Amino acid sequence: MHTKSAPIEPAPTIERKFIDAIANKRLVQARYNSNEMHLAPHLLFSRHGALFVSALNTEKKWRSDEERRLGHFKLDGLSDVAVTDMAFDPLPTYDGTAPRNEDQALFSVE
């Protein structure tokens, strides 16, 4: 007797995880260059055919809140990516533009 089972959903891609995190303003836990980080992703963009994310590393120590800025991380360099339940507020200075003129913004926090 053969029973019909539900189709197996593929695991979400890193790109999909960042889109979900940006849309829901959720921190992402990830490993970058062997360092565990919590990132507040603001923008997913393309540069020369590669995907990047502009995100605030929430664990980086800044001298002041005004000094905080987004870093740009190549998605291929990130591993162990997981969207957390922790919410974030976008940086007040964030304007939604890609870092360089030749970059293509794909998805941005509102």
DOKOLSE-230745 format. One record per residue (C-alpha): residue number from 1; residue in three letters; x, y, z. Coordinates in pm, whole numbers, plus 50000, padded with zeros to 5 digits. Each point is the difference from the previous one (the first is absolute). Example, Ala and Ser with C-alpha at 12.3 -4.5 7.8 and 13.67 -1.06 7.14 Angstrom:
[senu 1; ALA; [51230; 49550; 50780]];
[senu 2; SER; [50137; 50344; 49934]];
//
This chain:
[senu 1; MET; [50000; 50000; 50000]];
[senu 2; HIS; [50141; 50337; 49895]];
[senu 3; THR; [49912; 50313; 50195]];
[senu 4; LYS; [50041; 50345; 49860]];
[senu 5; SER; [50226; 50224; 50206]];
[senu 6; ALA; [50032; 50374; 49996]];
[senu 7; PRO; [50272; 50133; 49770]];
[senu 8; ILE; [50325; 50080; 50174]];
[senu 9; GLU; [50067; 50373; 50004]];
[senu 10; PRO; [50357; 50095; 49913]];
[senu 11; ALA; [50193; 50186; 50270]];
[senu 12; PRO; [49986; 50377; 49950]];
[senu 13; THR; [50302; 50148; 49825]];
[senu 14; ILE; [50220; 50258; 50169]];
[senu 15; GLU; [49852; 50259; 49765]];
[senu 16; ARG; [49645; 49903; 50108]];
[senu 17; LYS; [50096; 50018; 50368]];
[senu 18; PHE; [50133; 50355; 49955]];
[senu 19; ILE; [49691; 50109; 49806]];
[senu 20; ASP; [49780; 49868; 50282]];
[senu 21; ALA; [50219; 50169; 50263]];
[senu 22; ILE; [49994; 50333; 49814]];
[senu 23; ALA; [49623; 49984; 49947]];
[senu 24; ASN; [49933; 49918; 50365]];
[senu 25; LYS; [50284; 50211; 50149]];
[senu 26; ARG; [50154; 49700; 50177]];
[senu 27; LEU; [50364; 49949; 50097]];
[senu 28; VAL; [50195; 49730; 49823]];
[senu 29; GLN; [50252; 49783; 50179]];
[senu 30; ALA; [50284; 49897; 49768]];
[senu 31; ARG; [50363; 49905; 49984]];
[senu 32; TYR; [50233; 50223; 49793]];
[senu 33; ASN; [50375; 49934; 49983]];
[senu 34; SER; [49966; 49761; 50296]];
[senu 35; ASN; [49831; 50270; 50213]];
[senu 36; GLU; [49646; 49960; 50133]];
[senu 37; MET; [49799; 50316; 49935]];
[senu 38; HIS; [49653; 50142; 50044]];
[senu 39; LEU; [49913; 50209; 49698]];
[senu 40; ALA; [49716; 50248; 49948]];
[senu 41; PRO; [49955; 49970; 49621]];
[senu 42; HIS; [49885; 50314; 49822]];
[senu 43; LEU; [50065; 49931; 49629]];
[senu 44; LEU; [50055; 49703; 49771]];
[senu 45; PHE; [50191; 50105; 49687]];
[senu 46; SER; [50190; 49865; 49704]];
[senu 47; ARG; [50355; 50096; 49906]];
[senu 48; HIS; [50164; 49852; 49688]];
[senu 49; GLY; [49756; 49707; 50011]];
[senu 50; ALA; [50064; 49916; 50368]];
[senu 51; LEU; [49750; 50054; 50282]];
[senu 52; PHE; [50084; 50219; 50299]];
[senu 53; VAL; [49815; 50124; 50305]];
[senu 54; SER; [50043; 50339; 50167]];
[senu 55; ALA; [49956; 49938; 50370]];
[senu 56; LEU; [50084; 50143; 50339]];
[senu 57; ASN; [50217; 49771; 50209]];
[senu 58; THR; [49819; 50048; 50330]];
[senu 59; GLU; [50289; 49857; 50203]];
[senu 60; LYS; [50260; 50245; 49872]];
[senu 61; LYS; [50101; 50259; 50256]];
[senu 62; TRP; [49947; 50357; 49877]];
[senu 63; ARG; [50116; 50313; 50180]];
[senu 64; SER; [49657; 50156; 49950]];
[senu 65; ASP; [49663; 49917; 49845]];
[senu 66; GLU; [50067; 50260; 49729]];
[senu 67; GLU; [50310; 49808; 49892]];
[senu 68; ARG; [49809; 49675; 49929]];
[senu 69; ARG; [49992; 49907; 49631]];
[senu 70; LEU; [49920; 49711; 49774]];
[senu 71; GLY; [50258; 49748; 49890]];
[senu 72; HIS; [49974; 49812; 49672]];
[senu 73; PHE; [50021; 49622; 50012]];
[senu 74; LYS; [50021; 49765; 49703]];
[senu 75; LEU; [49736; 49731; 50045]];
[senu 76; ASP; [50246; 49732; 49881]];
[senu 77; GLY; [50219; 50086; 50300]];
[senu 78; LEU; [49724; 49944; 50256]];
[senu 79; SER; [49922; 49662; 50156]];
[senu 80; ASP; [49773; 49862; 50272]];
[senu 81; VAL; [49744; 50268; 49911]];
[senu 82; ALA; [49685; 50005; 50214]];
[senu 83; VAL; [49730; 50264; 50035]];
[senu 84; THR; [49934; 50071; 50368]];
[senu 85; ASP; [49687; 50122; 50180]];
[senu 86; MET; [50182; 50319; 50107]];
[senu 87; ALA; [49870; 50315; 49830]];
[senu 88; PHE; [50207; 50302; 49902]];
[senu 89; ASP; [49933; 50361; 49905]];
[senu 90; PRO; [50166; 50117; 49678]];
[senu 91; LEU; [50275; 50258; 50038]];
[senu 92; PRO; [49849; 50351; 49985]];
[senu 93; THR; [50259; 50099; 49738]];
[senu 94; TYR; [49912; 49709; 49766]];
[senu 95; ASP; [49870; 50129; 49665]];
[senu 96; GLY; [49952; 49679; 49799]];
[senu 97; THR; [50261; 50065; 49735]];
[senu 98; ALA; [50259; 49743; 49895]];
[senu 99; PRO; [50358; 50065; 50120]];
[senu 100; ARG; [50146; 50058; 49652]];
[senu 101; ASN; [49853; 50139; 49679]];
[senu 102; GLU; [50054; 49669; 49816]];
[senu 103; ASP; [49827; 49796; 50275]];
[senu 104; GLN; [49640; 49894; 49949]];
[senu 105; ALA; [49768; 50022; 50301]];
[senu 106; LEU; [49777; 49692; 50015]];
[senu 107; PHE; [49809; 50018; 50329]];
[senu 108; SER; [50001; 50265; 50272]];
[senu 109; VAL; [49866; 50050; 50350]];
[senu 110; GLU; [49721; 50257; 50029]];
//
